[in-house]
């Protein structure tokens, strides 16, 4: 198992001076139920991975799992990193699994921070990605849902809001709908802009780390080491080659294709769930004015520095 480094005393000293975020609302859709976090019992070393969705969630789960669990073979996310707010999975067994877990826990969520129970005891990793790439990935994800997946979302008792469907239009119109309404047609997921700005505003907190998809693509090894420092984990040099291999998209796709549950929920199984992991597929579909319009919309809702980070991954100097 990886060693945990000594905690910095500066974090403790600063904690009493910090204005910590507080939950101010609940979000319930066909997909998520934020109330499922309300009774969760945090531990001091918990890790919460948050994204808007289709920004690199599973990739980050895989990276964190490799660091915390000692470079295990296979995809650890499904077994070791549950999506707590996903309402179609029974809550009590999930909480029992987390309570019984002796390894350091890492939990997935897609909630905006104002709908999330925020613990100063946990560490939070937020992953961002260019909005256009998120839209393209979301379209593929939604188009891949089987009828069994749609039935699970729509027929599980307690659904709030509209039914989930496969995309009712082509990807270009799907993108234009997103720009107009800040959601995906047939796949209510909440607003990207407020989700991103909320986490951006917390970037200075000692237990929050922002990671960008572009940086993971450009230099995954560097970013994994940065994540390890944040989690206070020493990387075993002997495990480093395995960590890099296990976090590659080819490896994750191959491992996902062996998970039977994904065959039930996605057409094409794991090969659809872990798709291409590439950026810029929209460049061959959209007109220049349609590409630029995304920046114009982002500028209405995000601060300039946040908009720049979401698009490029570049942080203020």
N, C-alpha and C positions, 0 to 999 in steps of 0.2 A: 504493500500500500504506500502511496506517496506520503511524504512527511509534510506536516503543517508547520509553517514558519512561525516564529514568535510574533505575537501581535504587537503592533506599534502603540505605544502609550499615548501618542498624540491623538489617536482616534477617541480614546476614552476622555481625554481632557476636553476635546472639542464637542463631544456629544451633548453636554449640558447646555451649550450655547447655541445649538442648532434648532431651527424651527422645522420640526419633522412633519411630513405630509400626513393628512388625515383623510380617511374615507368620508366622502360627502354624498354619495349616491349609490344606487344599485343598478346593475344592467342585467336584464334577462331577455334573451332571444331564443330562437330555435337551437342555437349553438351553445351559448354560455349562460351561466347563472352565477353572478358575483356573490350571492349570499352564501355560496358553498365555502367561501374563505372565512366567514365570520366566526366560526368556532375552531379554526385551525390553530393548533398548538405549535408555535415556532420553537426551534432550538437555536442555540447561539451560532451554530455554523451552517445553518440552512442557506441554500442558494436558490434564488428565484430568477428564472429566465423569462423575460417579457419581450414580446414583439407585437406589432400590429397584426402580423400574420403574413406568411409568404415573404418574409424578409431574411430568412435564414434560421428559423427556429430550430428545426431538427439538426441542422449543422452545428449550432451552438450547443444543443443538448449532447450531441456526440462528443464535441470537444471537452465539455465540462465532465462528461462521464469518463472519458479517457483519463483526464487529470485526477479525478477523485477516486476512481475505482482501480487504477493501476494498469491502464492500457489493455482492457479486456478485448477479446476477439468478439466480433459481431456488433450489432447495433444495440446499444444499451438503453436508448431513449424510451422505448415502449415499456420495457420491464421495470426500469429504475427511475424514470422521470415522468410521473403522471401529469396529465393536464387537469388540474384540480377544478377549474371552473367549467369544464366540458360536461354539460348536464346529462348526456345520454348514458354516461357511465355511472353506475350506482355509487353514491357518495360514501356510505359507511364502509364497504370493503376497501375503497381507496384510502380512506383515513386510517383504517386498521393496518393496511400495508405500509403506509408511511410511518405509523407509530411503531411498528415492529422492525422497521429498517434500522440496522446497526451501522451501515455505511453512511457517510455524509450524504444528506439528501439534497437533490436538486429538482425543482418543481417548475413546470411550464405554466404560463398564463398568457392570454391575449388581452387582458383587461387594461384600460387606461388607468393611470395611477390614482385618480380620484375615485375610482370604483374598486380599488384594491386595498385590502388590509395591509398596511405598510408597517413592517417591524424594523426597528433600529438594530435588532439582533441579527438580522439576515443580511446577506449580500445580494444585490440586484444587478443583473446584466441586461441591458437594453440593446437590441439589435436594430439598426436602421438600414434602409435600402432606398434607392431612387424610386419614387412613386410609380414611374412608368414600368420599371421592372417588377414591382410588386403586383401591378395590375395584370401584366402578362402571365406571371406565375399563378395568380389567383384564378385567372380564366382557365388555365390548364387544369388546375386542381379541381375547380367546380365542374368542368366538363367531364372530368374523370370519375365523378361520383356514380356508383352503381345505384340501381333502384333500391337495393337493400340499405345502402347508406342514406338515401333520401328518406326512406321509410323510418329509419332509426331517428333521424332528426325531427321528422314531422309527426310521427305517431307516438313517440315517447310522451307519456302524460306530463302535463305541466308546461307545454310549449307556450311561449309568449311571442307574439308578433307573427309576421308572414311565414309561409312555408318556404323551405329551401328547394330550389329547382336546379337543373342544369342550366347553363347560360341560355337565355332566350334570344340571343343575337350573336353576331360575329364579334371578334375581338376588338375591332376598331370601334364599333358602336358601344361595346362594353366599356372601353376606355373613355369615350366621350360622355357616357352616362356617369362614370366616376367623377370626371371633372365637374360636371354639373351638380351632382347630388352628394358627392363624398361618400358613396357606398357602391356596392356591386349589385347589379340587377339579379334578383333571384337568390341572393346570398348575403343577407343582412349581417354586417360585421362591425358596424360602428364607423366613426369618422377617423380617417388617417391623420388629418392635420392636428386635431386636438390631442390625439393619442401621442403623437411625436412631440408636440410642443410641451405637453405635460412632463414627459420624461426629460426633455432637454433642459427644462427649468430646474431639474434636480441634479444636474450633472456634477455639481460641486460637492454633493454630499459624500462623506467618506465611504459609504457602503453602496455607491452607485457607480457602475462602469458603462460607458457607451462604447459600442463596437459597431463598425460599419461593414456591410457585405463587401463593398469594394476593397477595403483593407484586407479582409480575409482572402479575397481572390488574388490580390496583388502579392501578399506575403503572409501566407497562413502560419508559417513557423514563428515569425515575429509576433503575430497577434496571439497565438497560443501562449507564448511566453509572457506576454502582457497580461493575459487572462489569468495565468498561473500566479503571477505576482499579486494580482488583485485578490485572488482566492487564498493567498498565503500558502501555496503549495509548492514544494520543491520537486522539480521534475527529475526523475531517475534517468540518468544519461543512457542507461541500458535500454530503457523503454522508449526513448525518443523516436527511433526509426518506426516502431510499431504505432506510436501515436500519430505520426504524420501519415502513415499508410492508412490507418483506420479512419482518419478524418477526410480522406479524399472522396470526391463524389463517386468515382468508379467503385470504390470499396463499399460505400454506404448504399449505393444502388444495388450492387450484387447481394449484399447482406439483406436488404429490404425485400428482395425478390423471394427470399426464403420464409417470409412471415406470412402465414396463411390468412391471418386476419385482414391484411391489406388486399388480398385477392377478393375478399367479400365486399370491401368498401370502395375499391377503385378498379375501373376497367384497366387491365394491364398490371394490376397489383402494385408491387413495390417499384416497378419501373416507372409508373405514373406518379406515385407518391414522392419518390426521389427522382425528379425529372432531370433537366439539363444543368441547372445551377449556373446558367449563363445570363449575362446582361445584354441589353441593346437589341433584343429581338424585335422591338417596336420600330427600329430605324427603317426597316424595309417595308413597313405597313403604313406609317403615318406620314402625312405631309409636314413640311417644315413648320407651317403655322400651327398645326396640331401638336407638334412636339413642344414648341415654344409656349403654347397655351398652358401647359402643366406648370411651368415656372411662374406664369402670371397668376394662376390660381393659388399656388403655394405662397406667393408674396402677399396675398390677401389675408392669409390665416397664420403664417409663421413669421417670427422675427427674422431679419436677414441672415443672421448667423445660423439659426436653426435650419432655414431653408437651404443654405449652402451645405450644411453638414448632411442633411437628408439626401441631397442630390449627389454629393461628391465624397462625403466622409471626412472632409477637411474641418478641423477644429480651429477656433480662433488662436492666433499665436500669442 
